[in-house]
Amino acid sequence: MALSHPVRYERQGAIALVSIVNPPVNALSQSVRLGLMDAMDRAEADKGVVAVVLFGTGPNFIAGADISEFGQPPRMPSLPEVCNRIEASDLLVVSVLHGVTLGGGLEIALSTDYRVALAGAQVGLPEVALGLIPGAGGTQRLPRLVGVDAALDLICTGRRISGSKAEALGIVDHVTTGAPRDIGLSYANDLLGRNQTVRPVSALAPPESTNWEAAERKINHRARGQIAPVTALRAIRASVELPFEQGLAEERRHFEDLMQSDQRQAMVHAFFAQRKASNLPELKGLAPREFEKVAVVGGGLMGAGIASSALMAGLTVTVVETSEGAAETARDRIAQNLEGAVRRGKMTSSEYELALGENLELASHFGALSDCDLVIEAVFEDLAVKKVVFEHLDTHCKPGAVLATNTSYLDVEELAGITKRPQDVLGLHFFSPAHVMKLLEVVVPQATAPDVVATGFAFAKRLGKHAVRAGVGDGFIGNRILGAYRAAADQIVVAGASPLDVDRAMEGFGFAMGPYAVADMAGLDIGRAARKRLAALRDPRARTASFPDRLCEAGHLGRKTGAGYYQYDAEARQGDLNPKALELINAEREYSKVQSQDFPAEQIAYRIAAAMVNEAAKVIDEGVARRPLDVDVVMMAGYGFPRYRGGPCKWADLRGLRALLSEIETYAENDPFFWQPAELLQRLVAEGRNFDDLNETPLT
């Protein structure tokens, strides 16, 4: 029988060797699935064959599903059919796991009789990251091997584990080193020599039960509204309470329900958006400039975080501070960051020593920048201060060096304009802590050379960041939309809700923390400084709540002073609402003659999300963000917008733009300036289009 090209068959004695050849990651495309079915048929028809070895060529066994099939009609054979076909064979089947074996790849392996892993292998069932659960027997077979509690941990979090951990749990039988083909052949011969026979996982005894109610509470707390993890629990419970075949049917029912859910659509959108955000057509084939030697000017918390991130990527870093003492303080901060990276397994001890030794240089003069390829200014967020730094950079940096500013709000065009080389200048807006947070806004002034933009994106990739292109504009993409988020929250508080009501509503929406708890953690003076900077530019029609500034003036700055919107004990544990905050809010309500009203949590969340969407539409229309997906990636990766909602623009598409616009128009009756509907939003509704359309055909 002819085999599909990505699956190849050979025979060594009594063993059939079936290899998957589908670069780059051996994804489970339809041709691979069909090839595996054909290979099993051929092996069973091949006289004298008693065992089959499944292995992958290249770096991985099977990295998971074929993403090109996402959103497409099902193509036969389905993955459950393939898994069941492998498990039903009378031949002894061995799988060799190497590189990454994820999702459907692990479900294939669980369908084999024996599993051997190579050192360095990683395995996992990450379907919850796409709003799904394993749908080819993973929720039924894995608990039979590792028990319910371990299966709940792996499937409901989607985390990867090492091959050695998989061996300890019982997922794989043996971990070794060598070439996958050789290891599989040797292991199969060893099994046959010991007269081992088939042992389908489905024939194992059902796992013991657990405290399902406690497990569900734990999962719901961690999932913050995502439905896939708790659905996975219900499928796993079927492995305990139902015969195997009925459990498979129950798993498939849950899988199909999730396939139709908004959350699945949102998370698939998030998956692709994250990849598309850094895939700019104008950069295709464009080589970035060299950036092996990086410098950071300013060794405060942000500067030290940026330097740490570059050192963790193996780059050589020079940190310039105002004095030798300040430089040593910066070194201590960097050391603390890297020690944390070692504890988290992000660096080895030897990498840590190299980073702090040979790869880190400390200086207190700009002359140290003369041979650096990429220089990032990370000083205080003050335009005048940054201008002075850029004058020094223009003087001391070599021709062709990329000059970057880590500013959150300021005009990068103005900084570029004071240099004699505006083509070499761009913004690199890191998020704090810079060595942990994954988002990087690459801010592109008009004069910036294309290869400098390419360098910004290549640098982000080297650091493991999600890069998004942003145009110049106050707050760029993320902070601009964050401003609308906070303004809408303040409006709701003045109108009758408490800060706690708002925080609980946004946590219910899926944020890890609400806006007032976040403000307390960051320090209320941070927001006040931004408001003071913008005060002169504020439109007189804008209604700005005064209670946040009054609270700062009263010395209540959040956790660091023991009270902000909430009160905190000596260990900075959050307590009740701060009476002073409530006093100032009530005073503003009385002064504004606002008639207090009740806000259900869903209404609070919808209104705040609508404000974000309306501002996002303006940001896109102005060209600060090129595509809605860029907004979505920024808000998910940098600001905690729940991934299972897909970002503000995807959330709006799923809720319906016409209904959303109608609500915004209703809000505008009370505040026509803040709630003025974005022209882009109005055009999309009038034309019967949505934000997804703009992802395919961006505005020009």
Buried (B, 14 or more C-beta within 10 A) or exposed (E): EEBBEBBBBEEEEBBBBBBBBBEEBBBBBBBBBBBBBBBBBBBEEBEEBBBBBBBBBBEBBBBBBBBEBEEEEEEEBBBBBBBBBBBEBEBBBBBBBBBBBBBBBBBBBBBBBBBBBBEEBBBBBBBBBBBBBBBBBBBBBBBBBBBBBBBBBBBBBBEBBBBBBBBBBBBBBEBEEBEBBEBBBBBBBBBBEEEBEBEBBBEEEBBEEBEBEEBBEBBBEEBBBBBBBBBBBBBBBBBBEBEBEEBBBBBBBBBEEBEEBBBBBBBBBBBBBBEBBBEBEEBEEBEBBEBEBBBBBBBBBBBBBBBBBBBBBEBBBBBBBEEEEBBBBBBEBBBEBBEBBBEEEBBEEEBBEBBBEEBBBBBBEBEBBEEBBBBBBBBEBEEEEBBEBBBBBBEBBEEBBBBBBBBBBBBBBBBBBBBEBBBBBBBBBBBEBBBBBBBBBBBBBEBBBBBBBBBBBBBBBBBEBBBBBBBBBBBBBBBBBBBBBBBBBBBBBBBBBBBBBBBBBBBBBBBEBBBBBBBBBBBBBBBBBBBEBBEEEEEEEEEBBBBBBBBBEBEBBBBBBBBBBBBBEEEEEBEEBBEBBBBBBEEBBEEEEEEEEEBEBEBBBBBBBBBBBBBBBBBBBBBBBBBBBBBBBBBBBBBBBBBBBBBBBBBBBBBEBEEBBEBBBEBBEEBEEBBBBBEBBBEBBEEEBBBBBBBEEBEE
